[in-house]
Amino acid sequence: MKLSYLSIIIGLAVQSALAVPKQVKPRRTSSILINPDAQPDLPSPQAARLSAVSPANAGLNLNDIQGDILIGMKKKKELFFFFGIKDAATFKSKLASDIKSLVTTTNQLLSVSTQPITAVNIAFSQTGLNALSVTDSLGESLFAAGQFADRTALGDVTSNWVPEFSGTNVHGVILLASDTDDNIQSELANIKNILGSSITEISRLSGASRPGDQEGHEHFGYMDGISQPAVQGFTQNVLPGQALVSPGEILVGTTGDSGTRPTWAAGGSFLAFRKMQQKVPEFNKYVIDHALSVPGLNQQENTDLFGARVIGRWKSGAPVDLSPLRDDPVLAADPNRNNNFTFDHPDVPGFNLANNQTDCPFSAHIRKTHPRKDLGSEATLHHIMRAGIPYGPEVTDSEHASNKSSTDPSLERGLAFVAYQSSIQNGFHFMQQTWVNNANFIFGKPTPPGVDPIIGRVSSTTPMDTPRIISGTNPLNGAQTFSLDVEFVINHGGEYFFSPPISALSGRLAA
């Protein structure tokens, strides 16, 4: 029997009316990211695309690079979900069929219109790759051995490591970022439902940008994320004083990466994760107790000056090298000025970079981790892209009154440190061992600078709070030293991961 044209139309209309409507993913109306004035802006999607396809940077695929790698310290809220793989076959199948489509690209994060409700990234440890039967060498021995094996070289006290990181039990980490905890928990529940019993949860850590006018500041109160490098093929407008690095310093298998990598890994990056507790009340008390005595400054100004010289920046983010005696919030909020310094002052008669630390101590945290002109140039191959986030609550009234951090685990605060690089050996590990923990670095100075006063340790075998000699904090007497007998940061361990290109999630890692 032939159906009439009218009956076909009626049938299709009924079918359409009865069909279950396809769910449309909600769109964002506000950004998933923070954007403090002091921090470098991210490129627009159009600018990033133009930079990526320029002749010098051909091949940088921003749709295949996981979003967290090049974005930096700009997330509002983030959850690190550490897991072990129990059923590799099921995990690999779900990784390709379901998880890959949830993973957020770099391009997606550059515009509110393309940002997901919750951004998702994933990375694997060497034991995680082993569990997936991925035997290709990534050409990085520190990654292959794991961070626990590197703890002595990093100066860590083993007893401070939390159990979940003590060993090589963590196979991977899923990073979830959004503007609300509910969004993150909803997406995590979705992912756990997808992966089911193929994984087991080992640990999780929640982080968040600090509230109000402290957005972008770490828990000691200082603006962070100002001196991120500009990456060729991603950053189009390089700011004054900003280091311009080849993509191969951050992304494996791209221009400037000298390592031997499997083809499938190109566009990935090694992720160094550290859980770093910050003893904020103790730091604040120490700064007050060691206020300087610079003429013309009142007590509070001398207190703030001591803290600024320990860090190398005022709490606003203004560098002491450009504003040596008083904070300058206007300077701090100007990204065209707040990073435009080298520690050298050739315009000052008689200034000698080798021995003059009047403006910024050789031992200052930002100088020990980013020596600039002290090494002659920025072409050091020792750059990282930091993408960490504060964790834990604000200091309580009780802690403030007692000048002591609470022993209540729920009140612990610190930094979920994340650094991306193409070589852990040249990046995070080198900076921690050769610069931060080396009391003689910066080399060639008349008085040894001492270890980094914030994150430096003389040795993994020395007890916590062993006195360390620091120099340069007194602008009136650069040779004067003092004994720093409190450690304000406790490293609770971490792991080295590889954040693969998104294409590998349905390719080599799922094979």
C-alpha positions, 0 to 999 in steps of 0.5 A: 500500500502506498502512503500518501504525501499527507500521511507521511508529513503527519507521521513525521510531525507526530514522531517529532512531537513524541521524540525526547528532546536532545539535551543541549549543554548549558553555555557560560555567561561568565568566565571560569577564570580570574584575571587580576590586573597584575597578571598577564592577560591571556591572548584572545582566541583569534590572537592565539590562532594567529600566533600558532600558525605563524611560520616560526611556530607552525604545528602548535595545535591549541585544540590538541593541547590540554587547557591547563598547560598554557593558561597559568594560575587563573582558576577560580576553583579547582579539584585534583582527583588522584586515582589508581587504575584497577581495570586497564581494559575498561579504563582505556575503553572509557578513556577513548569513548567518553573521557576524551570528549570531556577534556578541555582544550586550550582554545576552549578556555580562551573565550567565555563562549566556548568555556565548559561549565567545568573544565577537565584535564587528565595526566598520568604518572609513569606507573599509570602509563605502565598500568595502561601498557604504554611502554614508550620512553618519554625521555625523562628519567625523573618522571620515570622514577617518580617524585618520591625517588627524587625527594632527597634531591629536592631537600624534602623531609620524608616524614612530612610526605603524606601516605598517598604520595609516599611511593608510586601508587598514584596512577593519574590525576584528573583536574577539574576547574570551575567557578562553583564547587557544585559544578566541580562535584557534578562533573566529578560524579559524572566521570566517576560514573563513567569510569566505574570500578576501573579506578579507585580514588587515592586522594583529592585536594580542593583549591580556590582563588582567595576571596575579595581583594586577595584574588590572585594572591597566595596565602602569605598575601603576595600577588602571584603569577606575574612573571609567567613566561610568554610562549611562542606560538601562543602569546602574541603580545609579549609584555616588557620584561616577560621572558619569551620562550620557545614552545619546546620549553613547556611542550614536548615534541615542539620547536625548542624541545631537545628531548627524544619523544614518541610522536604521539606525545607531541604537545603534551607536558610534564606536570610537577605537582606538590602539596605545599603547606603554608604556615601563615600565622608564623610567617606573619609573626616572623615578619613583625618581629624582624621589622627593619629600621630604615629612617623615614619609615614608620613601624608598619612600613618597616615591617612591610619592607622586611616581608617585601625584601624576603619575597622580592615583591610587595603584597600588591605585586610591585617589585622591590627592584622598582619600588625599593622602600614603599609599595606602589599599587599603581605600578603593581596593577600595570602589567607593562611595568610590574615585570619590567626589571632585570635587577641591574640598574645601569642608569645608576652611577656606580651600580654593580650587579655583582655586589649591589643588593640595595634594591632587591636581595640576592636571596629574595624568593623571586630572585632565587627562582628567576635570576634574570640578568644575574645569569646574563640573559633569559635564555636559560632553558629553565622556565616553567609554566606555573598553574597552581592554586591556593588550598585551605581556608583563610587564617582564623581569629584564633590562629591570628591571636596565637600566631600559630597554625592550627593542628586541625587538618581541616584548617590546613592551608597552602599551595597546590603547586603545579608546574608544566615543562618539557623537562623536569630535569631542566625545569622544576627539579633544576630550579629547586635543587640548583637555585632554591636550595643552594646557599651559594646561589646566586653565584659570584656574590661577595656574601653567599645569599643563602637558601630561598627563605620561603621554599629553600632547604639546606638538606633533606637530612636536616630537621625542620626549622634548622637555622639557615643563614640569609643575607641582603634583607637590610637595604642599609647593609647588604652584607649583614646576615641573619639566621632564619630558624622557621620554615614557613612551607612544609612539602607534603609530597607530590608526583610527576605526571605527563599531561598528554595531547588530547589525541593520545587519549583515544590513540596510544593511551587507549590502544 
